């Protein structure tokens, strides 16, 4: 049998050159500002920067200029929409953020972690506990301190952007199931916060205008279901739905959520991605880069006039304890009890210690907590106190989460090394 001659072996220089050739072309990373704003960590930094600038400016020698800008009136007076800039930030542009929330909720319920109730039940119930316990902590402090419960919903919300950003920064080495748990918990938290706002912060309802808003939202939904997505059609409809909702007495950001929930989350034949994903991809840079920083800038600019007395106020103590202590007791304690006394179990390699570290992240409540503080105490002496407490409680929760996550990651690394 004739043997095929072996090809000549490449020289040493040739072998070294061959090793330098990558097996596949390196992935092209986009550095556009839009792509960076889609990153949770970068978006969290932008939001935190806006909060810090507002706090510094509002307590600087130029604080009057900050408040003058915040109180500047904008909008058509004849239509009843001449509002201060800070109100436009809370009731107007923030609706875009809630539209993105509605899109993400729709995706999670249809194709995401919440499509299976059985798999999502534990984090869903943990989210409920993580809202009820902080509310009870706040209410208890208020009843002891000043005998009122106004503002009970302030420490119940979790800022999903900040929480996921910090988990991404400091939670490398945690089981992937931790992120799924936190995402599911935060999504349900957002949904419950929306329900709280709709029920408890709606006043003087005009049912005719409310029905008109829902009719416009239904038309919007019919168009997107038929894949009619021209911006010059959908944006005017969204603005009209928002305006009618605003005038009806229901908090106008609910219109944003309802519009987002109308967008289909399943793909049709020939579509590469769902409309919810496509809309989120397009709008998220605007939401993270403009909407949330603008809202945070005008919501967090609290002039500290009472010194330590502001933090010592029962409202501030209730908010801080609700975020820092109530969230941990509610989420970690709730999961511990449910896994002990019910058939529900943690999955994905997650254990109770991981949940303890993660539950501190849920105490970061910037965006929705600041909004609820405005709705609860806007125009009163407690407005600045509640907002300052939200910032303080969120910072404390973030610091405790950072320590807990790093300790947990270090423990996991040591455990893996001992097994090897």
C-alpha positions as CSV (number, residue, x, y, z in Angstrom):
1,X,0.0,0.0,0.0
2,X,1.4,3.4,-0.9
3,X,1.5,5.8,2.0
4,X,0.7,9.4,1.6
5,X,3.7,11.5,2.5
6,X,3.3,13.6,5.6
7,X,3.4,17.3,4.9
8,X,6.5,19.1,6.2
9,X,6.3,20.3,9.7
10,X,6.2,24.1,10.0
11,X,9.3,25.8,11.4
12,X,9.4,27.1,15.0
13,X,8.8,30.6,13.7
14,X,5.8,29.4,11.7
15,X,4.3,27.6,14.6
16,X,4.6,30.8,16.8
17,X,3.0,32.8,14.1
18,X,0.2,30.3,13.8
19,X,-0.5,30.5,17.5
20,X,-0.8,34.2,17.2
21,X,-3.7,33.9,14.7
22,X,-7.0,34.0,16.6
23,X,-9.3,31.0,16.2
24,X,-12.2,33.4,15.4
25,X,-12.4,37.1,14.8
26,X,-12.7,39.1,18.0
27,X,-16.2,40.3,18.8
28,X,-16.7,43.9,17.8
29,X,-17.6,46.0,20.8
30,X,-19.6,49.1,20.2
31,X,-18.6,52.2,22.2
32,X,-21.4,54.4,21.1
33,X,-23.1,56.4,23.9
34,X,-26.4,54.7,23.2
35,X,-24.9,51.2,23.7
36,X,-23.2,52.4,26.9
37,X,-26.5,53.7,28.2
38,X,-28.1,50.3,27.7
39,X,-25.5,48.9,30.1
40,X,-27.0,48.7,33.6
41,X,-23.7,49.6,35.3
42,X,-23.1,52.7,33.2
43,X,-26.8,53.8,33.5
44,X,-26.5,53.5,37.3
45,X,-23.4,55.7,37.3
46,X,-25.2,58.3,35.3
47,X,-28.2,58.3,37.6
48,X,-26.0,58.5,40.7
49,X,-24.1,61.4,39.2
50,X,-27.4,63.3,38.7
51,X,-28.3,62.7,42.3
52,X,-25.0,63.9,43.6
53,X,-25.0,67.0,41.5
54,X,-28.5,67.9,42.7
55,X,-27.6,67.4,46.3
56,X,-24.4,69.4,46.1
57,X,-26.1,72.3,44.1
58,X,-29.2,72.4,46.4
59,X,-26.8,72.9,49.4
60,X,-24.3,75.2,47.8
61,X,-24.2,79.1,47.9
62,X,-26.1,78.9,44.6
63,X,-29.0,76.9,45.9
64,X,-31.5,79.6,45.0
65,X,-30.7,79.2,41.3
66,X,-31.4,75.4,41.6
67,X,-34.8,76.0,43.1
68,X,-35.6,78.8,40.7
69,X,-34.9,76.4,37.8
70,X,-36.9,73.6,39.5
71,X,-39.9,75.9,39.9
72,X,-39.8,77.5,36.5
73,X,-43.2,77.1,34.7
74,X,-43.4,75.5,31.3
75,X,-46.2,74.4,29.1
76,X,-49.4,75.8,27.5
77,X,-51.4,77.6,30.2
78,X,-54.6,77.7,28.1
79,X,-54.7,73.9,28.1
80,X,-54.0,73.6,31.8
81,X,-50.5,72.2,31.3
82,X,-48.4,75.0,32.7
83,X,-46.4,73.1,35.2
84,X,-43.1,73.6,37.2
85,X,-40.2,71.8,35.6
86,X,-39.9,69.5,38.6
87,X,-43.5,68.4,38.1
88,X,-42.8,67.8,34.4
89,X,-39.9,65.6,35.4
90,X,-42.1,63.5,37.8
91,X,-45.4,63.4,35.9
92,X,-44.2,64.0,32.3
93,X,-40.9,62.6,31.1
94,X,-40.9,59.9,33.8
95,X,-43.8,58.3,31.8
96,X,-41.2,57.3,29.3
97,X,-39.3,55.3,31.9
98,X,-42.6,53.6,32.9
99,X,-43.3,52.8,29.3
100,X,-40.0,50.9,29.3
101,X,-41.1,49.2,32.6
102,X,-44.3,48.2,30.9
103,X,-42.4,46.7,27.9
104,X,-40.2,44.7,30.3
105,X,-43.1,43.5,32.3
106,X,-44.9,42.3,29.2
107,X,-41.7,40.5,28.1
108,X,-41.3,38.8,31.4
109,X,-44.9,37.7,31.7
110,X,-45.1,36.4,28.1
111,X,-41.6,35.0,27.3
112,X,-39.4,35.6,30.4
113,X,-39.0,34.5,34.0
114,X,-42.6,35.1,34.9
115,X,-44.2,33.0,32.2
116,X,-44.0,30.0,34.5
117,X,-45.8,30.8,37.8
118,X,-44.3,27.8,39.5
119,X,-40.7,28.8,38.7
120,X,-41.3,32.5,39.6
121,X,-43.6,32.0,42.6
122,X,-40.8,32.2,45.3
123,X,-39.3,35.5,44.1
124,X,-42.8,36.8,43.5
125,X,-43.9,36.1,47.1
126,X,-40.5,37.4,48.3
127,X,-41.3,40.7,46.5
128,X,-44.6,40.9,48.3
129,X,-42.9,40.3,51.6
130,X,-40.3,42.9,50.6
131,X,-43.0,45.5,50.3
132,X,-45.2,44.6,53.2
133,X,-42.5,44.5,55.9
134,X,-40.9,47.8,55.0
135,X,-44.4,49.4,55.1
136,X,-45.0,47.9,58.5
137,X,-41.6,49.1,59.8
138,X,-42.3,52.6,58.5
139,X,-45.8,52.6,60.0
140,X,-44.6,51.4,63.3
141,X,-42.0,54.1,63.6
142,X,-44.6,56.7,62.6
143,X,-47.2,55.6,65.1
144,X,-44.6,55.7,67.8
145,X,-43.1,59.0,66.7
146,X,-45.9,61.3,65.4
147,X,-49.1,59.2,65.2
148,X,-49.6,59.3,61.4
149,X,-48.9,56.9,58.6
150,X,-48.7,59.1,55.5
151,X,-45.8,58.0,53.3
152,X,-46.0,54.3,54.2
153,X,-45.3,53.3,50.6
154,X,-42.0,55.2,50.2
155,X,-39.6,52.4,51.4
156,X,-41.4,49.7,49.5
157,X,-39.8,50.2,46.1
158,X,-36.6,48.8,44.6
159,X,-34.6,50.6,42.0
160,X,-34.0,47.8,39.5
161,X,-31.3,49.7,37.5
162,X,-29.1,50.4,40.6
163,X,-29.7,47.0,42.1
164,X,-28.7,45.1,39.0
165,X,-25.8,47.5,38.3
166,X,-24.3,46.8,41.8
167,X,-24.8,43.1,41.4
168,X,-23.0,43.2,38.1
169,X,-20.1,45.1,39.6
170,X,-19.7,43.2,42.9
171,X,-21.5,39.9,42.4
172,X,-19.1,38.2,39.9
173,X,-18.8,34.7,41.2
174,X,-22.3,34.5,42.5
175,X,-24.6,31.8,41.0
176,X,-26.4,32.9,37.8
177,X,-29.7,32.1,39.7
178,X,-29.1,35.2,41.9
179,X,-29.5,37.6,39.0
180,X,-32.7,35.8,37.9
181,X,-34.1,35.9,41.4
182,X,-33.3,39.6,41.8
183,X,-34.7,40.5,38.3
184,X,-37.9,38.6,39.0
185,X,-38.2,40.2,42.4
186,X,-37.6,43.7,41.0
187,X,-40.0,43.3,38.2
188,X,-42.8,42.2,40.6
189,X,-41.8,45.1,42.9
190,X,-42.2,47.5,40.0
191,X,-45.6,46.1,39.2
192,X,-46.8,46.3,42.8
193,X,-45.4,49.9,43.1
194,X,-47.4,50.8,40.0
195,X,-50.6,49.4,41.6
196,X,-49.9,51.3,44.8
197,X,-49.5,54.6,42.9
198,X,-52.6,53.9,40.8
199,X,-54.8,53.1,43.9
200,X,-53.4,55.3,46.7
201,X,-52.2,58.4,44.7
202,X,-55.1,59.1,42.4
203,X,-57.4,61.9,43.4
204,X,-60.6,63.5,42.1
205,X,-61.1,60.9,39.4
206,X,-62.8,62.0,36.1
207,X,-64.1,58.8,34.7
208,X,-64.8,60.3,31.3
209,X,-61.2,61.4,30.8
210,X,-60.0,58.1,32.2
211,X,-62.1,56.2,29.8
212,X,-60.8,58.4,27.0
213,X,-57.2,57.6,28.0
214,X,-57.9,53.9,28.0
215,X,-59.6,54.2,24.6
216,X,-56.5,55.8,23.1
217,X,-54.3,53.1,24.7
218,X,-56.5,50.5,23.1
219,X,-56.1,52.1,19.7
220,X,-52.3,52.2,20.3
221,X,-52.4,48.5,21.2
222,X,-54.4,47.6,18.0
223,X,-51.9,49.4,15.8
224,X,-48.8,47.7,17.3
225,X,-50.6,44.4,17.2
226,X,-50.9,45.0,13.4
227,X,-47.2,46.1,13.3
228,X,-48.0,49.7,12.5
229,X,-45.1,51.3,14.3
230,X,-44.5,54.6,12.6
231,X,-43.3,57.1,15.2
232,X,-45.4,59.9,13.9
233,X,-48.5,57.8,14.7
234,X,-47.6,56.2,17.9
235,X,-45.9,59.1,19.7
236,X,-49.0,61.5,19.3
237,X,-51.2,58.7,20.6
238,X,-48.9,58.2,23.6
239,X,-48.9,61.9,24.4
240,X,-52.7,62.0,24.1
241,X,-53.1,59.0,26.4
242,X,-50.8,60.6,28.9
243,X,-52.6,64.0,28.8
244,X,-56.0,62.4,29.3
245,X,-54.6,60.2,32.2
246,X,-53.0,63.3,33.8
247,X,-56.3,65.3,33.7
248,X,-58.3,62.3,34.9
249,X,-56.7,62.3,38.3
250,X,-54.8,59.1,37.9
251,X,-51.0,59.5,38.1
252,X,-50.0,60.0,34.5
253,X,-47.1,57.6,34.6
254,X,-49.7,54.8,34.7
255,X,-50.4,55.6,31.0
256,X,-46.8,54.8,30.2
257,X,-47.1,51.4,31.8
258,X,-50.4,50.6,30.1
259,X,-49.0,51.6,26.7
260,X,-45.9,49.4,27.2
261,X,-48.1,46.4,28.2
262,X,-50.0,46.8,24.9
263,X,-46.9,46.0,22.8
264,X,-46.7,42.3,21.6
265,X,-43.9,40.3,23.2
266,X,-44.1,37.3,20.8
267,X,-42.5,37.3,17.3
268,X,-44.3,36.5,14.2
269,X,-43.0,34.6,11.2
270,X,-40.2,36.5,9.6
271,X,-39.5,38.7,12.6
272,X,-36.0,38.5,14.2
273,X,-37.1,40.0,17.5
274,X,-40.2,40.9,19.4
275,X,-41.6,44.4,19.3
276,X,-41.1,44.7,23.1
277,X,-37.3,44.0,22.7
278,X,-37.1,46.4,19.7
279,X,-38.8,49.2,21.5
280,X,-36.7,48.7,24.6
281,X,-33.5,48.7,22.5
282,X,-34.6,52.0,20.9
283,X,-36.0,53.8,24.0
284,X,-33.7,52.6,26.8
285,X,-30.8,55.0,26.0
286,X,-33.3,57.9,26.2
287,X,-34.8,56.6,29.4
288,X,-31.4,55.9,31.1
289,X,-29.5,58.9,29.6
290,X,-32.2,61.6,29.9
291,X,-35.4,60.6,31.7
292,X,-34.1,59.1,34.9
293,X,-31.2,61.6,35.4
294,X,-33.6,64.5,34.8
295,X,-36.1,63.1,37.3
296,X,-33.4,62.3,39.8
297,X,-31.9,65.7,39.4
298,X,-35.1,67.5,40.3
299,X,-36.3,65.0,42.9
300,X,-33.1,64.6,44.9
301,X,-32.2,68.3,45.2
302,X,-33.0,68.6,48.9
303,X,-31.7,71.7,50.8
304,X,-30.7,70.4,54.2
305,X,-31.9,73.2,56.5
306,X,-32.6,71.2,59.7
307,X,-29.2,69.5,60.0
308,X,-29.3,66.3,62.0
309,X,-32.9,67.1,62.9
310,X,-34.0,66.1,59.4
311,X,-32.5,62.6,59.8
312,X,-33.8,62.3,63.3
313,X,-37.4,63.0,62.2
314,X,-39.7,59.9,62.5
315,X,-40.4,60.2,58.7
316,X,-36.7,59.9,57.9
317,X,-36.1,57.1,60.5
318,X,-39.1,55.2,59.1
319,X,-37.9,55.4,55.5
320,X,-34.3,54.5,56.3
321,X,-35.2,51.6,58.6
322,X,-37.8,50.5,56.0
323,X,-35.2,50.4,53.2
324,X,-32.2,49.1,55.2
325,X,-33.9,46.7,57.7
326,X,-37.4,46.1,56.4
327,X,-36.3,45.0,52.9
328,X,-33.9,42.5,54.3
329,X,-36.3,41.1,56.9
330,X,-39.1,40.9,54.3
331,X,-37.2,39.2,51.5
332,X,-34.6,37.1,53.3
333,X,-37.0,36.3,56.2
334,X,-39.8,35.5,53.8
335,X,-37.7,33.2,51.7
336,X,-36.4,31.5,54.8
337,X,-39.9,30.8,56.1
338,X,-41.3,29.7,52.8
339,X,-38.5,27.3,52.0
340,X,-38.8,25.9,55.6
341,X,-42.6,25.5,55.8
342,X,-43.8,25.2,52.2
343,X,-42.7,23.0,49.2
344,X,-41.1,26.1,47.5
345,X,-37.3,25.8,47.1
346,X,-34.5,27.9,45.8
347,X,-33.0,26.8,42.5
348,X,-30.0,27.5,40.3
349,X,-27.4,26.9,43.0
350,X,-28.8,29.8,45.2
351,X,-29.0,29.4,48.9
352,X,-30.2,31.5,51.8
353,X,-26.9,33.2,52.4
354,X,-26.9,34.4,48.8
355,X,-30.5,35.7,49.3
356,X,-29.3,37.6,52.4
357,X,-26.6,39.3,50.4
358,X,-29.0,40.0,47.6
359,X,-31.8,41.4,49.8
360,X,-29.6,44.4,50.8
361,X,-29.7,45.4,47.1
362,X,-33.5,45.6,47.3
363,X,-33.1,48.5,49.7
364,X,-31.8,50.7,47.0
365,X,-34.9,52.7,46.2
366,X,-34.0,55.8,44.3
367,X,-36.3,56.3,41.4
368,X,-39.8,55.0,42.5
369,X,-39.2,55.8,46.2
370,X,-38.4,59.4,45.3
371,X,-41.5,59.6,43.2
372,X,-43.7,58.2,46.0
373,X,-42.0,60.7,48.4
374,X,-43.0,63.5,46.1
375,X,-46.6,62.2,45.8
376,X,-46.8,61.7,49.6
377,X,-45.3,64.9,50.9
378,X,-44.9,67.3,48.0
379,X,-45.4,70.8,49.2
380,X,-45.2,69.9,52.9
381,X,-42.4,70.3,55.4
382,X,-41.7,66.5,55.2
383,X,-41.0,66.6,51.4
384,X,-37.3,67.3,51.8
385,X,-37.0,65.0,54.9
386,X,-38.5,62.0,53.0
387,X,-36.3,62.5,50.0
388,X,-33.2,62.9,52.0
389,X,-34.1,59.7,53.8
390,X,-34.5,57.9,50.5
391,X,-31.1,58.9,49.4
392,X,-29.5,58.0,52.8
393,X,-31.3,54.7,53.1
394,X,-30.4,53.7,49.5
395,X,-26.7,54.6,50.1
396,X,-26.6,52.6,53.3
397,X,-28.3,49.6,51.6
398,X,-25.8,49.9,48.7
399,X,-22.8,49.9,51.0
400,X,-24.1,46.9,53.1
401,X,-24.9,45.1,49.8
402,X,-21.3,45.7,48.6
403,X,-19.8,44.3,51.8
404,X,-22.2,41.3,51.9
405,X,-21.7,40.4,48.2
406,X,-17.9,40.6,48.4
407,X,-17.9,38.4,51.6
408,X,-20.2,35.9,49.9
409,X,-18.1,35.8,46.7
410,X,-14.9,35.3,48.8
411,X,-16.5,32.5,50.7
412,X,-17.6,30.8,47.5
413,X,-14.1,31.1,46.0
414,X,-12.6,29.6,49.1
415,X,-15.1,26.7,49.1
416,X,-14.4,26.0,45.4
417,X,-10.7,26.0,46.1
418,X,-11.0,23.5,49.0
419,X,-13.1,21.2,46.8
420,X,-10.4,21.1,44.1
